[in-house]
Amino acid sequence: MYYYRIYGMQLASDIALRQLPAVSAGEEFPQITVSEAPFPDTLKADSVCYSHIAADVSYLSNSHCYLLVKGGTRIFYERKKDTPDALLSSYLLGWGISMLLHQQNKLAIHGSCVSGPKGAILLCGDSGSGKSTLTSALLKKGYCLMADDITMLDCSDEASVSAYAAFPYQKLCRDAVRRLGISEEELIYIDEAKDKFLVPYRGYFPTGPVPVQAMIMLSLSDTDRVFSAEVTGIAKFQACMNSLFLRPLLGEALYTPENGVRGLTLASRIPVYHIIRPVGYDTREIILKQLLTYIR
């Protein structure tokens, strides 16, 4: 078995998960286990891609693997065809962990996260909205990386929201890797149809909870300048719900009473800001300046 740490918990796995920080076996009882097991025939369907999200048992099938998650502690997988370890680990640490956190009554947020003097900053938005670019800019300003794809949030405290770090890697596309002059041979390639690599982060990596200071929503527009504003009311609630990593799998169940309470709790405890950038313009410095005014 391999032993790692993720989101403040120890994980034991029968498959190597190279992006996770390793810990010594027996350091503590693992809160999460990952192991290979045949997917139950009763859950197999004619469709290749399907899923089910529930508080006790969740599962997913895609063209590369089956995943089965139980009790907020166990993730089982079965490969399809010759799925390589790197791709399988991406699904385990993406959909698998997100389903597990859902069962733990935690929130898996789709976005980057950095920590600074006043707390954690969540950077959310669709692919291409500029999350990785803004994350890199904040790291140069002295902020610390916590997550570059999925951030775990814990709202169990009565007044605050805590973020937990994932693993010390950034996801960068091939063009960005080449611009930075990084050798591709030293990186972990993740085949997510986006031609991306996992690039190791060498700075300080928080291991405990960090209070969330703000959530920044990033999006693109056909406008010719940057717009920004604080998000309030129902739009704030919707922004929080749309940032859930499991949103595509939840479908119509996204707004069940249970999930709605989670979104309302998050929206009531942290400020949310929306920054819209124009397509085809280099607005990195403008966006960074605006962001810093929100989090100072």
HELIX and SHEET records of a PDB file:
HELIX    1   1 ASP A   41  LEU A   43  5                                   3    
HELIX    2   2 ASP A   85  TYR A   91  1                                   7    
HELIX    3   3 LEU A   92  GLY A   96  3                                   5    
HELIX    4   4 ILE A   97  GLN A  103  1                                   7    
HELIX    5   5 LYS A  131  LYS A  140  1                                  10    
HELIX    6   6 ARG A  174  ARG A  179  1                                   6    
HELIX    7   7 GLU A  184  GLU A  186  5                                   3    
HELIX    8   8 GLY A  233  ASN A  242  1                                  10    
HELIX    9   9 ARG A  247  LEU A  250  1                                   4    
HELIX   10  10 GLY A  251  TYR A  255  5                                   5    
HELIX   11  11 PRO A  257  ARG A  269  1                                  13    
HELIX   12  12 ARG A  284  ILE A  295  1                                  12    
SHEET    1   A 7 TYR A   2  ILE A   6  0                                        
SHEET    2   A 7 MET A   9  SER A  13 -1                                        
SHEET    3   A 7 ILE A  32  GLU A  36  1                                        
SHEET    4   A 7 ARG A  74  ARG A  79  1                                        
SHEET    5   A 7 CYS A  65  LYS A  70 -1                                        
SHEET    6   A 7 VAL A  57  SER A  61 -1                                        
SHEET    7   A 7 TYR A  50  HIS A  52 -1                                        
SHEET    1   B 6 CYS A 144  ALA A 147  0                                        
SHEET    2   B 6 LEU A 107  GLY A 116 -1                                        
SHEET    3   B 6 GLY A 119  GLY A 125 -1                                        
SHEET    4   B 6 VAL A 210  SER A 221  1                                        
SHEET    5   B 6 SER A 162  TYR A 164 -1                                        
SHEET    6   B 6 ILE A 150  ASP A 154 -1                                        
SHEET    1   C 6 CYS A 144  ALA A 147  0                                        
SHEET    2   C 6 LEU A 107  GLY A 116 -1                                        
SHEET    3   C 6 GLY A 119  GLY A 125 -1                                        
SHEET    4   C 6 VAL A 210  SER A 221  1                                        
SHEET    5   C 6 VAL A 272  PRO A 278  1                                        
SHEET    6   C 6 PHE A 227  VAL A 231 -1                                        
SHEET    1   D 3 TYR A 169  CYS A 173  0                                        
SHEET    2   D 3 LYS A 196  PRO A 200 -1                                        
SHEET    3   D 3 ILE A 188  ILE A 190 -1                                        
END                                                                             
